[in-house]
């Protein structure tokens, strides 16, 4: 794969997002369908793959104090702008929230789990007094594959004659044929100007972390208080833990600010960006060094997601992005290829079994663990402490390790989502 191709993937994988990207993806499907017909809502029916249903059940909707997919659906027909992609809730206000609550109260929104459509599927069907429309999003948060209104097919990804110009179709290019060594070559030899855009994510994600600390929201603020009391040490590991979890706290609570996402997820972006940023600043490096470290973190994250899937039983925000962060930190510490590989293998040995039990405030606990381990395992790898290739799912080479992680996720945990959904849906809220 050419350097230009890898750069294009990087640009498409790293974008601003507001709120948890699963309810946002549902809102994109609903608002895109509604835009084609308008009118007074008579019924909205949405089919979701289990992963999306799981991730949207308990998560805060940006700009509101509400949670869950049903409210996101209602809000999407009131004020969501599909042209904004993953930031489509940017213009939420109190009037929109009141209208959405009113729509929810009318019980016109139905959700259904689609078990046989893969791990990323959304079908939104809307009926109004102006007609009916359908939009399908598949295999990616903004990958619209089908759009129909009043019996007319506006776009069908399988029909090249149809045209759809919203520009949200997902990236079809893949890193699956690229090696970790090739990714490192791209990182070390690309023009700084080409990857300078990645620095925007530092400002966005650190700003979200500060909002979490200022608002005393959740785990990050709680650990910050422990640090101030002397219960936690003020060191680089705990600084990373506090800022990473604080950003997740604020985002999951629905703070209506953007974060820079990675591989289609804002929490992936938080984990991929904040730990290497804190370490880079601690080491006194400049913006160019940071941009290269971030490129490595994002690309390793995206590479792992090629094998584990866009959504999976494995917590990608911790496992995939945590591994990406650790690889980049090992590189920042002066590590070469062997040390970066060591950090990746160490992280697989440490946290590969962490499961995703839906998007919610508690994600901060997982991100906190992954962020701190990313620093620790990178330092260990650079100092020659590396897990044995004979241990567990660690492979003979780093690509085998990542493939094995994918097998663990897709085959070893294939019934995990059903079990988690059963537990979640049996709760009395």
N, C-alpha and C positions, 0 to 999 in steps of 0.2 A: 504494500500500500504506500502511495506517495505521501510526502510530508504535507502536501496541500489537502489531501483527503483526510488525513488525521486532524489537521487544523479545522476543517469543515465540521467534522464530527464533534470536536471540542466546542465549537461555536454553537452547535445545535443542542449539545447536552447541558450547557451552562447558561441558564436564563433566569431572570427574576421571576419570582412567584409569590403570590399572597395566599396564605392559608394552606391547609393540608391539600395536596394536589389531587387526592382521590375525589372528595366532594367537588373540587373545582372542575375536574374532568367530567363529572356527571353534569355539573352546571353548564359546561361548554356544550355538551350534547343537547341538553334541554333548551338552552337559549338559542342555539343554532337552528333547531327545529322550529321553535316558536317564532323566530324572526321571519320565517318564510310564510307564515299565515296570519300572525297577530290575532286580535279578537279576544273575546271573553272566554276564560278557561272553563271547559266542561269536564275534562279529565286529563290527567297526566299519568302514564304508566311507564315505569322504568325497570328494565331487567339488568341485573348486575352480576358479574362474576363474584364468587365468594370473597376473594381478596379485597375487592373494592367495597363490598358491603361491610366487611369486617373493619376496614380502615376508616369508613365514614360514620360508623355508628355513634361514636362518643366524642368526636373531635369538634373543637370550636370553629365557628364560621367567622372569617375575618370581618371586623367592623361591627360585630354584634356580640351579644352575650348568649346567643343560641348555639346549640350543638346538633349535629346529625345531618344525614343526607336529605331527609324530607324538607327541612328548613332551607337547605342549600338549593333544592329544586324550586321551592316557592320563590326564593329570593332571585333565582336566575331568570324567571320570567318577568320579574318586576323591574330589575335594574342592571342585570348582568350584560356586559358588552362582549360578545364573543371575539371581536376584533382585538381585544386585549389579551387573548390567550390565557396564560396561567395567572394573569393579574385581572381577570374579568370582574372581580368584586371590588375593584379600586374605588368606585364611585358610590359605595353604599352610604346611605344616610338614615336618619331616624324615620323619615317618612316611608322609605323603602322597607325598613324593618317592620313597621306597623302593617303595611300592606301585605307583606309576606306572612306575618302572623295570622292575619285575617284569612288568607288563602289556605294556610295549614288547617285552620279551624273548620273549614268547609269539607274536609276529608275527601278532597278530589285527587289526592296524590297517592299512587300505589307503587310499592316496591316489591320486586320479585327476584330471588336468587336464581341465576342461570348456571347450573352445574356443569353443563356440557359445552361451554363456549370458550374454553381456555382460561388462563389466569388473568386476562385483562379484556373485559368486554362490557360495553355499555350500550343499551338500546333504549332510546327515549322516544316514546310515542305520545303525541299531544293532540287532543281534540278541542277545538274552540267553535264558536258560532260562525267562524270564517272557514272552517275546514279541518283537515287532519294532516299531520306531518310526522316524519320519522327521521331520526338521526342516529347513526351507529358510530361509536368510537371503539377502536380495537388495537391492541398491542402497543399502546402508547397513549399518554395523557392527552395529547392534542392530535392524535392520528385519526381524523375523520375519514371513514371508508365508505359511508353511504349517507345520502341525504335525499329525501323524497317529500314532496308537498302536493296534496290533493291529486294523488295518482301520477304525478309527473316526477320522473327521476331527474334530480338536479345533478347529483354526482354519484358515481359508482366506481370505486377503485379498480374493479375488474374490467371496466369498460373504458377504454382509452378515448372513446369519442366524447364522453362527458367531460365537462370542465367545471372546476370549483376553485374560485380564486381567493378564498379567505386566507390561504397561506398557512394553515395549521397542520397539514398532513405531516405525520411524524417522519423522522429521519430513517431512511431505508439502509443507509450505509452501515457497515458492521465492522467492529474491531476484532472479530473472532479469529481472523487469519493473522493477526498481528501478535508478535511476541513481546514479552516484558522488555527484552533488550532493545527492540525497535522503538518501544515507547520511550525508553530512557534516551535513546539517540535523538528522537524528536525533541524531547525536553531540553537536552543539553546543547543542541545545535540550531534550534529555530531562532529566528529574529525576535528580539525583545518586543519590537513593535507589533509583531503578529499576535503575541500572547499577552500584551499589556492590558487588554480588556478584562482579564481575569481579576485584576486588582479591584475592580468595582465590587466584586463579591465580598471583599474584606470589609469595606465600609458598611455595606448593607447588613452583613451578618453580625459584625461587632456591634452595630447600632441596635440590632434586635436583642443581643445579649444585654446591653446596657439597659434597655427597656425592662427586661426581666428582672434585673437587679434593682433598678429604681422603683419598680412597682412592687417589689418584695413578693414576686410570683414564684411559688414552688421551690423546687430542689436547689436551683442555683443560688437563690437568695438564702435558703436555709444553710447551705454549705458555706456561703460567704460569712454568715454569722458565726458558724463554728470556727472558721479561720480567725475571725476577729477575737474570739474568746480564747484562742490558743489551742483549741482541741484538734484542729487541722493545722499542719505546717504550711507556711506561705512559701511554697516551692512551685516549680514549673509544672509539675504533674497536677497539683490542685488548682493552679490558675487555669489550666486547660479544662479541667473538669467543671469548674464553676462557670466559666464563660460559655462553654458548649451547652451545658444543661440550662443555663439561664436563657439562652437564645431559643432553645426548644420550648421551655416553659412559656415564654411570651408568645411564640408562634402558635402553639397548641391552644393557648387561651383565647386566640382570636384577635390579637393585636393587629390592627390593619396597616401593617407596614410590609414591604417586600423583603424577602431574603433571596440570595442567589442560590438557585437550585443546582443539583448535579444529578444526571441520569434521570431527570423527570421528577425529582423529589426535593422539597425544601429541606427536610431533615437530613437527607444525604448531603446536601450542600453545606449545612451547618457543621456536620462532622468532617467533611472533606476539607473545609476552609479554615475553621477556627483553630484546631490544634497546630497545623503547620504555621499559621500566622503568628500565634503566640510564641512558638519555638523560634521562628525566624527573627522576631523582634528581640527575643531574649539573647540570641546570638549576635545581634547587631548588624544583620545583613541588610542590603538595600532592596528596593522594589523589584529590581530585575531578578535577583535571587528568589524573592518571594513568588514572583509570577511563574518562574520555572518550577518551583516546588508545588505550586497550586496546579499547574498543568499536569504534573506527575500524579498528584492526588486524584484529580478529576478523571484522568485517563485510566488509571488502575481501577477506580471505582466503576467506570463504564465497562471496562473489560470484564470484570467479575460479573456484572449484571447480564452480560451476554450469556453466561452459563447458568446463573441462578434465576433469571427471568426478571421482567419489569417489576412484578409483584410476586412474592413467594412466601412460604412458611418461615423462611429465614429472615431475620430482621436486617434488611439491606442497609438501613440507616446506620446500623452499628457494624455489621459484618463487612459488607462491601465498602462502604465509605470509611469505616475504621481502618480497614486494611490499606486503602488508598492513602489515608492520612499517615499511617505508620511508614509506608514506603517512602513518602515524601520527606518525612522527618529524618529517616535514616540517611537519605540523600543530603539533606541540610547539614547533618552532623559530619559530613565528609565521606560517607559510605559510597562505595562503588556498587557495581552490579551484584556482587556476592552478598553484600550487606543489605541491600534493598530486598533481594530475594529472601534473605534470612528474616527480615522484619515481616515480610508477607507470610512466610511459613510459621513464624512465631505467633502471629495474630490468628491464623487458622487453628493452630493448636490451642490457643487461649479462649477464643469466643465463637467458634464456628457453630456451636449448638444453640446460640441465642435465637429464640423464636419471635415472630411477629404476632402479637395478640391484639392487633388493631391500633389505629392512630388515636392518641389521647394524651392527656397531660403526663401520664406515666412514662411516655417515651423518653422523657428527660433522664430517667434512671438508666435506661439502656445506653443512651448517647453518652452519658457521663462515664459509664464503665468503658465503653469503646474508646472514648477520647483519651482517658488516662492510660489505658493499655496501649494505645497507639504510641504514646511517648515512651512508656517503659520498654515495650518490645523493640522499638527502634534503637534505644540506647543499648539494650542487651545485644542486639544483632551487631551493632557497630563495635561492641566490646567482645565479640567472639562467642557469645552465648546464643546458640541457635538450636532449635528443636531437631531431633533426629528424623531423617527421611523414613525410618522404619516405624515411626509413631503414627498411629491412627490413620487419618486421611491425607497426611502429608505425602506428596508424591516424589518421584525420583528427580523431577525438575519442577520449576515453579508453575509452568503451564499445566502439568499434571495435577498439582495441588489444587489449582483453581477449577479444573475440570471435575475433580473429585468433590469439591465443594458444591458444584452444580448438581452432581449425582445425589449427594446428601439431601439437597433441597428438593429436587424434582421427584426423586424416587423414594428416598428414605423417609421423607416427611410428607408423602402424598396425601395422607389422611389427616394431617395435622390441622389444616384449615377447618375441616368439618368438625373436629373435636372442639376447637377454639370457638367457632361460631355457636355450637350447641351450648357451651358454657355461658357465652356472652348473652345469647338470646333468652336464656333461662333466668337471667338476673331480674329482680324487681327494682325498677328505677322510680 
